[in-house]
Amino acid sequence: MLKRKIDSYLKHFYETTGKALLITGARQVGKSFSIREFGKGFKSFIEINFVDNPDAIQIFRSAKNSREILERLSAMPGVKLIKGKTLIFFDEVQLCPEIVTAIKFLVEEGSYRYILSGSLLGVELRDLRSEPVGYMGVQQMYPLDFAEFISAVGITEKVLESLRHAWETRTPVDSFVHGKIMELFRLYLVVGGMPAAVNQYITTRDLGQVMEIQQDIIHLYKRDIAQYAPEQKLSLSEIFELIPPELNAANKRFILKSLNKNAKFERYQNDFLWLKNAGVALPVYNVEEPKVPLLLARSRNLFKLFQSDVGLLASQYAEGIQLRVLTGDKNINFGSVYENAVAQELVAHGIQPYYYNNKKRGELDFVIELDGNVLPIEVKSGKDYVQHRALANILDCSDYTLPEALVLCNDNVKKVGKITYAPVYMTMFLERRNDAPSHYEVDISMLV
């Protein structure tokens, strides 16, 4: 069974709050499985799927209050409500938006605990994140990140802690360990983090079967595009298909002219948002200056578009790339898959990545906000990782005074001046810290 970070989050959430929780995320990232596993800790776990049981939608559409809802739920076959010991799981809630209003009153009633999930929630229920305030939390779920992946294939917590120590102290990893973790990183580029693909690899070690699962997921995403966005399905499909070749281009920026020589961003803006909200694509926007807050310097129509899962990206490239990635074939460009892995890792850790491009100073693969500062990041898949003109230009610029820069590469950890060179797998240690004060009070005694 795959161990996911969401497992400890769920436990902490339900121990420390009385609220309901909505788990969002793309299809096939493991939402329902993790919820069911968590539900085993309750004396009674009830799952109501609005796809499998469309009649249940009427419970919420016509009920006047929480008492009526609970009475109707208790009348459903197989439902056993035990006060204080029951977790009720509403799945595929995109088919029942009335659940948003109902959950407030159910939580207020207080007899049971609630958890919700579904498909394409970012598309179908765009306003859900602001409702119902104070009664429901929202947590995004992603494919397995690299730490989850290597744990799944057998790397122990002790090894993970030694890697973290090397990162925090900026000291080299044991050379043997480094080599093995780099092998696992290349494997991750091929298998990715979709739970079904990871499980298939662990069970069979057969990459052909892994790729079949990945292709099934790609086809599922394409069916979603056709089903949920019929008026946009042509342009959406074109954009989705263009992600791999555009990432493989020289500057990796998504070029609208690839869609249509007369394409304008305004025409396709909603298509990009649909893919982002569906969880199948990760836009990384350009910033005009590497200054905090990066959001204020964001350019809305210059961006790179990454796949939500690097394994899905690899499966969309020409046949045979998997073996060449695993063996480190020097005749192919790994840049796109390396950058995709870094982008999805950052997003999974709650960090919004941007990139920087300036005609005078050059282009940085990523810039992020970390610990109150801007951290520029270059991703190097080849041997020539010490050549980084744009990074040197930015560090030398007195307008920005950046304290540190990071080059993610295949080599071991070393620090040269302001630049830290680190193995690309150490992206897993780039994490956002919550430094907001938990208690703050203004002394107004002199005004009283």
Backbone torsions as a table, in degrees:
resi	resn	phi	psi	omega
1	MET	NA	133.9	-179.2
2	LEU	-73.6	133.2	175.8
3	LYS	-93.3	122.7	-176.6
4	ARG	-114.7	151.0	178.1
5	LYS	-64.5	-27.7	179.9
6	ILE	-62.4	-24.2	-177.6
7	ASP	-61.3	-47.8	179.9
8	SER	-71.2	-31.5	177.5
9	TYR	-62.6	-45.4	-179.7
10	LEU	-60.4	-45.1	-179.6
11	LYS	-59.5	-47.2	-178.9
12	HIS	-65.6	-41.9	-177.9
13	PHE	-60.1	-47.2	-175.0
14	TYR	-80.1	-14.8	173.5
15	GLU	-84.0	-25.2	-171.5
16	THR	-111.4	-10.2	178.3
17	THR	-134.7	162.1	174.9
18	GLY	-104.6	8.8	-174.7
19	LYS	-79.8	165.8	167.9
20	ALA	-81.7	167.8	-179.9
21	LEU	-136.9	135.2	174.3
22	LEU	-107.5	123.0	176.1
23	ILE	-99.2	118.0	178.7
24	THR	-107.5	169.4	178.8
25	GLY	147.7	165.6	-179.1
26	ALA	-65.9	163.7	174.0
27	ARG	-58.0	147.0	170.4
28	GLN	70.1	17.2	177.4
29	VAL	-89.9	-2.2	174.0
30	GLY	101.3	19.5	-176.8
31	LYS	-60.8	-55.5	-175.2
32	SER	-63.2	-39.8	-179.2
33	PHE	-61.7	-46.6	-179.1
34	SER	-64.1	-37.6	178.6
35	ILE	-65.8	-43.7	179.1
36	ARG	-62.7	-40.1	178.2
37	GLU	-64.1	-41.9	177.7
38	PHE	-63.8	-38.3	-179.1
39	GLY	-61.8	-20.3	179.0
40	LYS	-65.9	-16.1	179.1
41	GLY	-83.1	-4.1	177.4
42	PHE	-100.6	151.7	178.8
43	LYS	-64.4	-34.3	177.6
44	SER	-133.0	126.0	176.9
45	PHE	-122.6	123.6	-176.8
46	ILE	-119.4	126.8	178.1
47	GLU	-113.5	124.4	177.4
48	ILE	-120.3	110.9	-177.2
49	ASN	-102.6	119.6	-174.4
50	PHE	-76.0	-10.9	171.7
51	VAL	-82.1	-49.1	-179.3
52	ASP	-71.8	-27.1	-176.4
53	ASN	-131.9	72.9	-177.3
54	PRO	-63.0	-22.8	178.4
55	ASP	-61.8	-26.5	-178.1
56	ALA	-66.1	-21.8	179.4
57	ILE	-60.3	-35.3	-178.6
58	GLN	-65.0	-23.4	178.1
59	ILE	-58.4	-39.0	-174.7
60	PHE	-92.7	-25.2	-177.1
61	ARG	-73.4	-30.7	-174.3
62	SER	-116.9	-8.0	-179.3
63	ALA	-70.5	143.2	-177.2
64	LYS	-88.3	-27.9	-175.2
65	ASN	-157.3	178.7	-177.7
66	SER	-65.0	-33.4	179.7
67	ARG	-60.9	-45.5	179.1
68	GLU	-63.9	-40.9	179.9
69	ILE	-60.8	-47.1	-177.4
70	LEU	-67.7	-36.5	176.5
71	GLU	-61.9	-43.3	-179.2
72	ARG	-69.4	-38.5	177.1
73	LEU	-62.4	-43.6	-178.0
74	SER	-65.1	-21.4	179.6
75	ALA	-84.1	-8.4	-179.5
76	MET	-76.3	145.5	-179.5
77	PRO	-59.5	134.8	174.9
78	GLY	82.2	0.9	-178.4
79	VAL	-92.1	124.2	178.2
80	LYS	-127.4	103.5	-177.2
81	LEU	-91.3	120.5	178.4
82	ILE	-119.7	115.9	-175.1
83	LYS	-57.3	130.3	177.4
84	GLY	77.7	-3.9	-174.8
85	LYS	-135.2	18.0	-176.3
86	THR	-120.8	133.1	170.8
87	LEU	-110.4	123.8	179.9
88	ILE	-105.9	123.5	-176.6
89	PHE	-107.8	113.6	174.2
90	PHE	-97.0	115.6	-177.6
91	ASP	-111.0	153.6	-176.3
92	GLU	58.2	47.0	-174.3
93	VAL	-72.3	-7.5	176.0
94	GLN	-62.4	-21.3	178.5
95	LEU	-83.6	-8.0	-177.0
96	CYS	-138.4	73.3	-179.0
97	PRO	-61.9	-17.7	178.2
98	GLU	-62.6	-17.1	179.2
99	ILE	-61.4	-26.7	-178.6
100	VAL	-61.8	-48.8	178.9
101	THR	-69.3	-42.4	-174.9
102	ALA	-65.3	-35.4	-173.4
103	ILE	-64.1	-30.9	178.0
104	LYS	-59.7	-47.0	-177.0
105	PHE	-73.8	-31.8	176.8
106	LEU	-67.4	-41.2	177.9
107	VAL	-66.6	-41.5	178.1
108	GLU	-60.6	-38.6	-179.6
109	GLU	-62.1	-39.6	164.8
110	GLY	85.2	2.3	-175.6
111	SER	-79.4	-27.0	-172.7
112	TYR	-136.7	167.1	177.1
113	ARG	-105.3	153.0	-173.1
114	TYR	-134.6	143.8	175.0
115	ILE	-142.2	142.1	-174.4
116	LEU	-131.1	153.1	174.0
117	SER	-159.6	178.3	179.5
118	GLY	172.0	-173.8	-178.7
119	SER	-107.9	142.4	175.4
120	LEU	55.3	37.5	-177.1
121	LEU	-65.0	-34.8	178.6
122	GLY	-64.6	-21.4	179.1
123	VAL	-93.6	-49.3	-172.6
124	GLU	-78.8	-31.5	-175.7
125	LEU	-126.6	60.6	-172.2
126	ARG	-62.1	-28.1	-177.3
127	ASP	-92.2	4.3	-172.5
128	LEU	-65.6	-30.3	-174.5
129	ARG	-64.7	-22.1	179.8
130	SER	-97.4	5.1	-177.0
131	GLU	-136.9	146.3	-17.2
132	PRO	-89.2	119.7	-174.5
133	VAL	-58.0	130.8	177.2
134	GLY	87.4	-8.6	-176.9
135	TYR	-119.1	-16.3	-177.3
136	MET	-146.1	128.4	172.7
137	GLY	-90.2	161.9	179.0
138	VAL	-128.9	128.4	178.4
139	GLN	-130.4	127.4	178.7
140	GLN	-84.8	140.2	177.8
141	MET	-119.8	143.5	-175.8
142	TYR	-126.1	171.3	170.4
143	PRO	-57.3	165.1	177.6
144	LEU	-54.6	130.4	172.2
145	ASP	-81.1	-179.4	-171.9
146	PHE	-66.7	-37.1	178.6
147	ALA	-63.1	-42.7	177.2
148	GLU	-63.7	-39.4	-178.2
149	PHE	-64.3	-49.7	-176.9
150	ILE	-69.9	-28.1	173.3
151	SER	-65.4	-39.3	-179.2
152	ALA	-64.7	-33.3	-178.5
153	VAL	-91.5	4.1	169.7
154	GLY	117.8	0.6	178.1
155	ILE	-72.6	131.2	-174.5
156	THR	-81.6	163.7	177.3
157	GLU	-63.0	-31.8	179.4
158	LYS	-62.5	-42.4	178.2
159	VAL	-66.1	-43.0	178.6
160	LEU	-59.0	-40.4	179.6
161	GLU	-67.9	-35.0	177.4
162	SER	-67.2	-36.6	176.8
163	LEU	-66.5	-42.3	178.4
164	ARG	-63.0	-40.5	178.9
165	HIS	-61.5	-42.7	178.8
166	ALA	-61.7	-40.1	178.6
167	TRP	-64.9	-47.7	-175.1
168	GLU	-69.2	-32.4	-179.3
169	THR	-95.2	-3.7	-178.2
170	ARG	55.2	46.1	177.1
171	THR	-118.9	152.1	-175.9
172	PRO	-63.3	147.2	172.0
173	VAL	-78.1	147.5	172.5
174	ASP	-47.8	131.5	-171.1
175	SER	-59.9	-37.8	179.0
176	PHE	-66.7	-45.7	179.5
177	VAL	-62.3	-43.5	179.4
178	HIS	-57.5	-45.6	-179.8
179	GLY	-60.6	-41.5	-178.9
180	LYS	-70.1	-39.2	179.6
181	ILE	-68.9	-34.2	174.9
182	MET	-64.7	-38.2	175.0
183	GLU	-60.2	-42.5	179.3
184	LEU	-68.0	-33.1	176.6
185	PHE	-64.1	-43.6	177.9
186	ARG	-64.0	-35.2	175.2
187	LEU	-64.2	-40.5	178.9
188	TYR	-62.5	-35.7	177.0
189	LEU	-59.1	-30.3	-176.8
190	VAL	-90.8	-45.8	-176.8
191	VAL	-80.7	-37.7	-178.0
192	GLY	74.5	-162.8	-174.1
193	GLY	-118.7	9.9	176.2
194	MET	-69.5	124.7	-173.1
195	PRO	-53.0	-39.9	-179.0
196	ALA	-63.8	-39.8	178.9
197	ALA	-68.3	-41.7	179.8
198	VAL	-64.8	-45.9	178.4
199	ASN	-60.3	-40.2	179.6
200	GLN	-63.1	-41.4	178.4
201	TYR	-64.7	-46.4	-179.1
202	ILE	-60.4	-38.9	-176.7
203	THR	-75.3	-41.2	-169.7
204	THR	-116.1	-23.3	-170.9
205	ARG	58.7	20.8	-176.7
206	ASP	-102.3	106.9	-177.4
207	LEU	-71.0	-24.2	174.9
208	GLY	-63.0	-43.1	178.3
209	GLN	-69.5	-34.7	176.2
210	VAL	-61.2	-44.8	-178.5
211	MET	-65.5	-34.8	176.6
212	GLU	-60.6	-42.9	178.1
213	ILE	-64.4	-42.7	178.9
214	GLN	-61.9	-41.4	178.3
215	GLN	-65.6	-35.8	176.5
216	ASP	-62.4	-40.3	179.5
217	ILE	-67.4	-41.6	176.7
218	ILE	-58.7	-44.5	179.4
219	HIS	-64.9	-36.3	177.4
220	LEU	-63.2	-42.3	177.3
221	TYR	-62.2	-40.1	179.4
222	LYS	-66.6	-35.7	176.8
223	ARG	-67.1	-37.8	176.6
224	ASP	-60.3	-42.5	179.1
225	ILE	-59.7	-44.5	-178.7
226	ALA	-69.1	-36.0	-175.1
227	GLN	-81.0	-42.9	-172.0
228	TYR	-95.3	-13.7	179.3
229	ALA	-136.6	60.0	-174.7
230	PRO	-59.6	-33.5	-178.5
231	GLU	-75.3	-21.5	-177.1
232	GLN	-110.0	1.4	-165.3
233	LYS	-60.4	-30.5	-179.6
234	LEU	-66.8	-51.5	-178.4
235	SER	-69.6	-36.8	177.2
236	LEU	-61.4	-45.5	179.4
237	SER	-62.4	-40.9	179.5
238	GLU	-63.0	-44.6	179.9
239	ILE	-62.9	-46.3	-179.4
240	PHE	-59.6	-42.4	-179.8
241	GLU	-69.5	-25.8	-177.0
242	LEU	-83.0	-11.3	-177.3
243	ILE	-56.7	-51.0	-179.2
244	PRO	-61.2	-50.7	-179.0
245	PRO	-66.3	-33.6	179.0
246	GLU	-67.7	-37.3	176.5
247	LEU	-67.6	-26.9	-179.0
248	ASN	-84.0	-5.9	179.1
249	ALA	-72.9	170.4	-173.1
250	ALA	-58.1	-47.1	-176.9
251	ASN	-102.4	-1.6	175.8
252	LYS	63.3	-0.7	178.9
253	ARG	-75.5	142.5	179.6
254	PHE	-74.3	119.0	-176.8
255	ILE	-100.3	115.5	-178.9
256	LEU	-60.4	-29.1	-179.7
257	LYS	-62.0	-19.3	176.3
258	SER	-67.1	-25.2	176.6
259	LEU	-82.2	-45.4	-174.3
260	ASN	-162.7	132.7	-176.0
261	LYS	-62.2	-19.6	178.7
262	ASN	-107.8	16.7	-174.1
263	ALA	-65.0	138.5	175.2
264	LYS	-118.3	143.4	-176.4
265	PHE	-59.6	-38.6	-177.4
266	GLU	-57.9	-34.0	-178.3
267	ARG	-70.5	-34.0	-173.3
268	TYR	-104.8	1.0	-175.2
269	GLN	-55.4	-45.3	-178.8
270	ASN	-65.7	-29.6	178.3
271	ASP	-66.2	-44.6	178.3
272	PHE	-63.5	-40.8	178.8
273	LEU	-64.1	-38.1	179.1
274	TRP	-60.7	-47.6	-178.7
275	LEU	-63.9	-38.4	177.2
276	LYS	-66.2	-49.1	-177.4
277	ASN	-67.3	-27.7	176.0
278	ALA	-76.1	-11.9	177.7
279	GLY	82.9	11.9	-175.9
280	VAL	-99.9	-7.0	178.8
281	ALA	-144.0	149.7	-179.0
282	LEU	-120.3	103.2	176.4
283	PRO	-77.7	136.3	175.5
284	VAL	-121.1	110.9	-170.4
285	TYR	-88.4	153.7	176.4
286	ASN	-77.4	143.5	171.5
287	VAL	-117.5	143.0	-176.5
288	GLU	-78.3	-26.3	177.7
289	GLU	-143.4	141.9	177.3
290	PRO	-83.8	67.1	-179.3
291	LYS	-126.8	146.3	175.8
292	VAL	-77.6	135.6	-5.8
293	PRO	-83.9	136.5	-176.6
294	LEU	-63.4	-29.6	-177.7
295	LEU	-57.0	-35.2	-177.6
296	LEU	-71.0	-20.2	-179.2
297	ALA	-101.7	10.4	-175.6
298	ARG	-73.3	137.0	172.7
299	SER	-97.6	122.6	-170.9
300	ARG	-76.4	-17.0	-176.3
301	ASN	-116.9	12.4	172.3
302	LEU	-120.1	116.5	-175.0
303	PHE	-159.4	159.7	167.0
304	LYS	-102.1	147.8	-178.9
305	LEU	-121.1	114.6	-178.2
306	PHE	-104.6	158.9	173.0
307	GLN	-75.1	151.9	178.6
308	SER	-68.9	-19.6	-179.1
309	ASP	-142.5	128.3	-174.9
310	VAL	-66.7	-30.0	177.1
311	GLY	-66.0	-38.2	176.0
312	LEU	-65.0	-38.2	177.4
313	LEU	-61.5	-48.7	-179.2
314	ALA	-60.1	-36.3	-178.5
315	SER	-70.7	-16.6	179.4
316	GLN	-88.6	-12.5	176.9
317	TYR	-81.4	175.1	-176.1
318	ALA	-57.5	148.5	179.8
319	GLU	-58.7	140.0	178.4
320	GLY	100.9	-11.9	-178.2
321	ILE	-66.0	-30.6	-177.2
322	GLN	-58.0	-49.0	-179.3
323	LEU	-64.5	-38.0	-179.2
324	ARG	-68.7	-34.4	174.6
325	VAL	-65.8	-45.9	-178.1
326	LEU	-61.6	-36.1	-178.0
327	THR	-89.8	-3.5	179.6
328	GLY	69.7	36.5	-179.4
329	ASP	-54.0	121.6	-176.0
330	LYS	-79.6	-4.3	-177.8
331	ASN	-91.0	0.9	177.0
332	ILE	-121.6	157.4	-178.1
333	ASN	-91.6	113.9	179.2
334	PHE	-86.8	-4.1	-171.2
335	GLY	-52.7	-44.4	-175.6
336	SER	-66.4	-42.8	-178.6
337	VAL	-72.8	-36.3	175.9
338	TYR	-60.7	-48.9	-178.3
339	GLU	-64.5	-37.0	178.9
340	ASN	-63.5	-42.3	178.7
341	ALA	-62.0	-41.3	179.2
342	VAL	-66.6	-44.4	-179.3
343	ALA	-60.1	-47.4	-176.6
344	GLN	-70.1	-30.7	177.2
345	GLU	-66.4	-44.4	179.0
346	LEU	-61.4	-46.5	-179.4
347	VAL	-62.2	-41.8	179.3
348	ALA	-62.7	-25.4	179.4
349	HIS	-93.1	11.4	177.2
350	GLY	78.8	17.3	-179.9
351	ILE	-106.3	124.6	177.7
352	GLN	-84.6	113.4	178.0
353	PRO	-84.9	146.7	171.6
354	TYR	-128.3	173.8	169.5
355	TYR	-131.4	163.0	-175.9
356	TYR	-124.6	135.1	178.6
357	ASN	-142.7	125.2	-179.6
358	ASN	-141.1	131.6	-176.5
359	LYS	-58.6	-34.8	-177.5
360	LYS	-80.9	-43.3	-172.5
361	ARG	-97.7	-20.8	179.9
362	GLY	106.1	-165.7	-175.2
363	GLU	-121.6	136.8	173.4
364	LEU	-106.1	135.3	-177.3
365	ASP	-59.5	-45.3	179.4
366	PHE	-144.6	148.7	164.4
367	VAL	-132.7	135.6	-178.7
368	ILE	-134.0	161.9	171.7
369	GLU	-97.6	126.2	-178.9
370	LEU	-145.8	126.0	179.2
371	ASP	54.9	36.5	175.4
372	GLY	83.7	0.6	180.0
373	ASN	-122.7	163.2	171.4
374	VAL	-87.7	130.1	176.5
375	LEU	-113.3	111.9	174.8
376	PRO	-80.3	140.9	-176.0
377	ILE	-130.8	130.6	170.2
378	GLU	-111.8	138.5	179.4
379	VAL	-113.2	118.9	-176.4
380	LYS	-120.0	120.0	-178.4
381	SER	-96.4	-8.8	-177.6
382	GLY	-111.0	-169.1	-178.3
383	LYS	-77.7	-24.3	-173.2
384	ASP	-84.7	52.6	-171.1
385	TYR	-85.0	-9.4	179.8
386	VAL	-89.2	-2.3	176.7
387	GLN	-94.0	111.2	-177.2
388	HIS	-153.5	76.8	-175.3
389	ARG	-57.4	-46.9	-177.0
390	ALA	-62.4	-40.7	-179.8
391	LEU	-63.5	-44.7	178.1
392	ALA	-62.2	-40.6	179.5
393	ASN	-62.7	-41.7	-179.2
394	ILE	-68.2	-42.4	-179.4
395	LEU	-66.0	-30.2	179.6
396	ASP	-81.8	-10.9	-175.6
397	CYS	-78.9	120.4	-178.1
398	SER	-70.4	-15.6	-179.7
399	ASP	-70.2	-20.7	-171.0
400	TYR	-113.8	-30.1	179.6
401	THR	42.2	58.2	179.3
402	LEU	-78.2	129.5	-175.1
403	PRO	-75.2	-24.1	-174.9
404	GLU	-156.5	155.6	172.8
405	ALA	-135.3	157.6	-175.7
406	LEU	-129.4	130.1	172.1
407	VAL	-113.5	115.2	178.0
408	LEU	-93.1	123.9	-171.5
409	CYS	-147.2	-168.7	178.7
410	ASN	-89.4	-12.0	-173.6
411	ASP	-86.9	176.2	-177.4
412	ASN	-80.0	177.2	-176.0
413	VAL	-74.3	133.6	168.3
414	LYS	-157.7	155.6	-179.0
415	LYS	-122.9	127.9	178.6
416	VAL	-127.0	106.2	-176.8
417	GLY	60.7	-126.7	179.6
418	LYS	-82.9	-8.5	-172.9
419	ILE	-98.2	126.5	171.6
420	THR	-101.1	123.7	172.8
421	TYR	-96.4	126.1	-176.3
422	ALA	-141.3	150.1	175.3
423	PRO	-57.5	142.7	-175.9
424	VAL	-58.9	-26.7	180.0
425	TYR	-67.6	-17.0	-179.4
426	MET	-74.7	0.7	168.8
427	THR	-54.3	-26.7	-178.1
428	MET	-63.6	-15.6	179.9
429	PHE	-98.5	2.4	172.9
430	LEU	-83.2	103.9	-174.6
431	GLU	-133.7	145.0	179.3
432	ARG	-82.5	130.1	176.9
433	ARG	-100.0	143.7	176.9
434	ASN	-93.7	97.2	-178.4
435	ASP	-98.3	9.9	179.8
436	ALA	-66.0	136.3	-178.6
437	PRO	-65.0	135.8	179.4
438	SER	-80.1	-23.9	179.4
439	HIS	-141.5	130.0	178.0
440	TYR	-146.7	136.9	-177.4
441	GLU	-141.3	135.9	176.4
442	VAL	-91.3	128.1	179.0
443	ASP	-77.2	108.7	178.9
444	ILE	-111.0	16.8	-176.0
445	SER	-59.5	-31.2	-178.9
446	MET	-74.6	-11.4	180.0
447	LEU	-100.2	-6.6	-176.1
448	VAL	-88.2	NA	NA
